[in-house]
Amino acid sequence: MMADLAISQGVSTNSIHLEEKARSTQQNARLTARLIQQVKPKRILIVSKANHLEWAMPIFKKIDVFKA
């Protein structure tokens, strides 16, 4: 569903990498960080529900690859 949303906003399907194994936001952040380290993208977009991003982003920002 989130990939479809990204595509509808103009993101190329070739640019989308989904993390689908996590059972928690903390695990999602760790597994996504590993994916980023493998793919080495120039830009990262995290797509989620707005109310989820409010509390998920501080969790993601604790991991080096997400620090701005």
Stockholm file with secondary structure:
# STOCKHOLM 1.0

chainA/1-68         MMADLAISQGVSTNSIHLEEKARSTQQNARLTARLIQQVKPKRILIVSKANHLEWAMPIFKKIDVFKA
#=GR chainA/1-68 SS CHHHHHHHTTCCGGGCCCCCCCSSHHHHHHHHHHHHHHHCCSCCCCCCCHHHHHHHHHHHTTSGGGCC
#=GC SS_cons        CHHHHHHHTTCCGGGCCCCCCCSSHHHHHHHHHHHHHHHCCSCCCCCCCHHHHHHHHHHHTTSGGGCC
//
